[in-house]
Amino acid sequence: MAKITYVEHNGTEHVVEVATGLTVMEGARDNNIPGIEADCGGACACSTCHVYVDDAWVDKLPAKDDMEEDMLDFAYEPDPEKSRLTCQLKVTDELDGLRVKMPEKQI
């Protein structure tokens, strides 16, 4: 289990425990966190689970693969360093304390 903080664009925080093996997107979906739409269901075929990772976590996460990089091109206001697709972030114990912020909108 990892405790993950999802921060809505308006600043509202949601702290939830997400089971190891799920993705950060599934944690948001299963806990009804607004701001992560996940239209493709986690297939890395859209950008509607885009978030900005907190500065402290950017270098702690696995590198983006080519598919994630390509899909982030379609995200709303992507940040080259902080933007990630939550469907590509597998929850492990090492992610305990992760903070992610949703963009103003998903496209």
PyRosetta script that sets phi, psi and omega in degrees:
from pyrosetta import init, pose_from_sequence

init()
pose = pose_from_sequence("MAKITYVEHNGTEHVVEVATGLTVMEGARDNNIPGIEADCGGACACSTCHVYVDDAWVDKLPAKDDMEEDMLDFAYEPDPEKSRLTCQLKVTDELDGLRVKMPEKQI")
pose.set_psi(1, 142.0)
pose.set_omega(1, 175.3)
pose.set_phi(2, -132.0)
pose.set_psi(2, 138.1)
pose.set_omega(2, 175.5)
pose.set_phi(3, -87.7)
pose.set_psi(3, 121.6)
pose.set_omega(3, -178.0)
pose.set_phi(4, -121.4)
pose.set_psi(4, 136.7)
pose.set_omega(4, 177.3)
pose.set_phi(5, -105.0)
pose.set_psi(5, 120.1)
pose.set_omega(5, 175.7)
pose.set_phi(6, -103.4)
pose.set_psi(6, 125.8)
pose.set_omega(6, -177.9)
pose.set_phi(7, -113.5)
pose.set_psi(7, 118.4)
pose.set_omega(7, 177.1)
pose.set_phi(8, -67.2)
pose.set_psi(8, 162.1)
pose.set_omega(8, 180.0)
pose.set_phi(9, -57.6)
pose.set_psi(9, -31.4)
pose.set_omega(9, -178.8)
pose.set_phi(10, -82.4)
pose.set_psi(10, 0.0)
pose.set_omega(10, 177.3)
pose.set_phi(11, 100.4)
pose.set_psi(11, -10.8)
pose.set_omega(11, 178.5)
pose.set_phi(12, -64.0)
pose.set_psi(12, 128.7)
pose.set_omega(12, -178.2)
pose.set_phi(13, -104.0)
pose.set_psi(13, 142.0)
pose.set_omega(13, 175.4)
pose.set_phi(14, -127.4)
pose.set_psi(14, 116.2)
pose.set_omega(14, 178.5)
pose.set_phi(15, -106.0)
pose.set_psi(15, 119.6)
pose.set_omega(15, -178.3)
pose.set_phi(16, -134.1)
pose.set_psi(16, 155.7)
pose.set_omega(16, 173.5)
pose.set_phi(17, -95.1)
pose.set_psi(17, 130.1)
pose.set_omega(17, -178.3)
pose.set_phi(18, -118.8)
pose.set_psi(18, 132.2)
pose.set_omega(18, -177.1)
pose.set_phi(19, -66.9)
pose.set_psi(19, 142.1)
pose.set_omega(19, 174.3)
pose.set_phi(20, -56.5)
pose.set_psi(20, 137.5)
pose.set_omega(20, 179.0)
pose.set_phi(21, 99.3)
pose.set_psi(21, -24.1)
pose.set_omega(21, 173.9)
pose.set_phi(22, -78.6)
pose.set_psi(22, 173.7)
pose.set_omega(22, 172.8)
pose.set_phi(23, -100.3)
pose.set_psi(23, 164.6)
pose.set_omega(23, 176.8)
pose.set_phi(24, -61.2)
pose.set_psi(24, -34.3)
pose.set_omega(24, 176.1)
pose.set_phi(25, -63.7)
pose.set_psi(25, -45.1)
pose.set_omega(25, -179.9)
pose.set_phi(26, -63.7)
pose.set_psi(26, -34.7)
pose.set_omega(26, 175.8)
pose.set_phi(27, -62.3)
pose.set_psi(27, -41.1)
pose.set_omega(27, 177.5)
pose.set_phi(28, -67.2)
pose.set_psi(28, -47.0)
pose.set_omega(28, -179.2)
pose.set_phi(29, -60.6)
pose.set_psi(29, -47.3)
pose.set_omega(29, -176.4)
pose.set_phi(30, -68.1)
pose.set_psi(30, -20.0)
pose.set_omega(30, -179.8)
pose.set_phi(31, -109.6)
pose.set_psi(31, 14.2)
pose.set_omega(31, 176.6)
pose.set_phi(32, 54.3)
pose.set_psi(32, 42.6)
pose.set_omega(32, 178.7)
pose.set_phi(33, -79.6)
pose.set_psi(33, 120.9)
pose.set_omega(33, 178.6)
pose.set_phi(34, -71.5)
pose.set_psi(34, 147.5)
pose.set_omega(34, 174.9)
pose.set_phi(35, 107.4)
pose.set_psi(35, -11.2)
pose.set_omega(35, 174.2)
pose.set_phi(36, -119.5)
pose.set_psi(36, 108.2)
pose.set_omega(36, -174.0)
pose.set_phi(37, -87.2)
pose.set_psi(37, -39.3)
pose.set_omega(37, 176.7)
pose.set_phi(38, 54.0)
pose.set_psi(38, 52.0)
pose.set_omega(38, -176.8)
pose.set_phi(39, -57.7)
pose.set_psi(39, -34.0)
pose.set_omega(39, -176.9)
pose.set_phi(40, -89.6)
pose.set_psi(40, 0.2)
pose.set_omega(40, 177.3)
pose.set_phi(41, 74.9)
pose.set_psi(41, 11.7)
pose.set_omega(41, 176.6)
pose.set_phi(42, 103.9)
pose.set_psi(42, 15.7)
pose.set_omega(42, -177.7)
pose.set_phi(43, -88.8)
pose.set_psi(43, 5.2)
pose.set_omega(43, -176.6)
pose.set_phi(44, 56.9)
pose.set_psi(44, 44.4)
pose.set_omega(44, -179.2)
pose.set_phi(45, -120.1)
pose.set_psi(45, 12.1)
pose.set_omega(45, 176.5)
pose.set_phi(46, -154.7)
pose.set_psi(46, -171.6)
pose.set_omega(46, 178.6)
pose.set_phi(47, -128.2)
pose.set_psi(47, 22.7)
pose.set_omega(47, -173.3)
pose.set_phi(48, -85.7)
pose.set_psi(48, 11.7)
pose.set_omega(48, 171.9)
pose.set_phi(49, -120.5)
pose.set_psi(49, 23.2)
pose.set_omega(49, -178.3)
pose.set_phi(50, -65.9)
pose.set_psi(50, 137.3)
pose.set_omega(50, 173.7)
pose.set_phi(51, -140.9)
pose.set_psi(51, 167.1)
pose.set_omega(51, 171.0)
pose.set_phi(52, -105.9)
pose.set_psi(52, 121.6)
pose.set_omega(52, 179.6)
pose.set_phi(53, -79.5)
pose.set_psi(53, 138.3)
pose.set_omega(53, 177.2)
pose.set_phi(54, -55.7)
pose.set_psi(54, 142.4)
pose.set_omega(54, -177.7)
pose.set_phi(55, -47.8)
pose.set_psi(55, -41.0)
pose.set_omega(55, -176.1)
pose.set_phi(56, -66.0)
pose.set_psi(56, -15.7)
pose.set_omega(56, -175.3)
pose.set_phi(57, -106.8)
pose.set_psi(57, -10.0)
pose.set_omega(57, -174.3)
pose.set_phi(58, -54.3)
pose.set_psi(58, -46.8)
pose.set_omega(58, -176.4)
pose.set_phi(59, -86.0)
pose.set_psi(59, -4.6)
pose.set_omega(59, -179.0)
pose.set_phi(60, -92.5)
pose.set_psi(60, -13.0)
pose.set_omega(60, -176.6)
pose.set_phi(61, -91.6)
pose.set_psi(61, 154.6)
pose.set_omega(61, 174.7)
pose.set_phi(62, -59.9)
pose.set_psi(62, 151.5)
pose.set_omega(62, 179.9)
pose.set_phi(63, -63.5)
pose.set_psi(63, 152.0)
pose.set_omega(63, 175.2)
pose.set_phi(64, -71.3)
pose.set_psi(64, 140.1)
pose.set_omega(64, 173.2)
pose.set_phi(65, -89.3)
pose.set_psi(65, 175.0)
pose.set_omega(65, -176.1)
pose.set_phi(66, -60.5)
pose.set_psi(66, -38.5)
pose.set_omega(66, -178.7)
pose.set_phi(67, -64.5)
pose.set_psi(67, -44.1)
pose.set_omega(67, 178.2)
pose.set_phi(68, -63.3)
pose.set_psi(68, -43.6)
pose.set_omega(68, 177.4)
pose.set_phi(69, -56.3)
pose.set_psi(69, -45.4)
pose.set_omega(69, -179.8)
pose.set_phi(70, -62.0)
pose.set_psi(70, -44.6)
pose.set_omega(70, -178.3)
pose.set_phi(71, -68.5)
pose.set_psi(71, -31.9)
pose.set_omega(71, 178.5)
pose.set_phi(72, -65.4)
pose.set_psi(72, -20.9)
pose.set_omega(72, 175.1)
pose.set_phi(73, -61.5)
pose.set_psi(73, -23.2)
pose.set_omega(73, -178.5)
pose.set_phi(74, -95.7)
pose.set_psi(74, -3.9)
pose.set_omega(74, -177.5)
pose.set_phi(75, -74.2)
pose.set_psi(75, 159.4)
pose.set_omega(75, 176.7)
pose.set_phi(76, -76.4)
pose.set_psi(76, 119.4)
pose.set_omega(76, 177.1)
pose.set_phi(77, 46.7)
pose.set_psi(77, 61.3)
pose.set_omega(77, 179.8)
pose.set_phi(78, -68.3)
pose.set_psi(78, 146.8)
pose.set_omega(78, 176.3)
pose.set_phi(79, -108.1)
pose.set_psi(79, 125.9)
pose.set_omega(79, -174.8)
pose.set_phi(80, -58.3)
pose.set_psi(80, -28.4)
pose.set_omega(80, -178.4)
pose.set_phi(81, -96.3)
pose.set_psi(81, -44.2)
pose.set_omega(81, -169.5)
pose.set_phi(82, -94.7)
pose.set_psi(82, -20.6)
pose.set_omega(82, -174.9)
pose.set_phi(83, -72.5)
pose.set_psi(83, 133.1)
pose.set_omega(83, 175.4)
pose.set_phi(84, -142.9)
pose.set_psi(84, 156.7)
pose.set_omega(84, 170.6)
pose.set_phi(85, -97.0)
pose.set_psi(85, 122.7)
pose.set_omega(85, -174.6)
pose.set_phi(86, -67.5)
pose.set_psi(86, -19.5)
pose.set_omega(86, 177.2)
pose.set_phi(87, -70.2)
pose.set_psi(87, -14.8)
pose.set_omega(87, -178.3)
pose.set_phi(88, -101.9)
pose.set_psi(88, 3.9)
pose.set_omega(88, -179.9)
pose.set_phi(89, -107.7)
pose.set_psi(89, 101.4)
pose.set_omega(89, 179.3)
pose.set_phi(90, -77.3)
pose.set_psi(90, 131.6)
pose.set_omega(90, -177.6)
pose.set_phi(91, -77.4)
pose.set_psi(91, 128.6)
pose.set_omega(91, 173.7)
pose.set_phi(92, -132.0)
pose.set_psi(92, 169.9)
pose.set_omega(92, 177.2)
pose.set_phi(93, -59.3)
pose.set_psi(93, -29.3)
pose.set_omega(93, -179.1)
pose.set_phi(94, -67.5)
pose.set_psi(94, -16.0)
pose.set_omega(94, 179.1)
pose.set_phi(95, -88.2)
pose.set_psi(95, 2.8)
pose.set_omega(95, 179.3)
pose.set_phi(96, -57.6)
pose.set_psi(96, 122.4)
pose.set_omega(96, -179.4)
pose.set_phi(97, 99.5)
pose.set_psi(97, -1.9)
pose.set_omega(97, 179.6)
pose.set_phi(98, -55.9)
pose.set_psi(98, 138.6)
pose.set_omega(98, 175.3)
pose.set_phi(99, -123.0)
pose.set_psi(99, 130.0)
pose.set_omega(99, 176.5)
pose.set_phi(100, -131.8)
pose.set_psi(100, 146.4)
pose.set_omega(100, -179.9)
pose.set_phi(101, -120.0)
pose.set_psi(101, 133.5)
pose.set_omega(101, 179.0)
pose.set_phi(102, -77.9)
pose.set_psi(102, 146.5)
pose.set_omega(102, 174.6)
pose.set_phi(103, -71.6)
pose.set_psi(103, 173.1)
pose.set_omega(103, 179.5)
pose.set_phi(104, -58.4)
pose.set_psi(104, -35.4)
pose.set_omega(104, 177.9)
pose.set_phi(105, -154.2)
pose.set_psi(105, 162.9)
pose.set_omega(105, 175.4)
pose.set_phi(106, -107.7)
pose.set_psi(106, 140.8)
pose.set_omega(106, 178.1)
pose.set_phi(107, -132.1)
pose.dump_pdb("model.pdb")
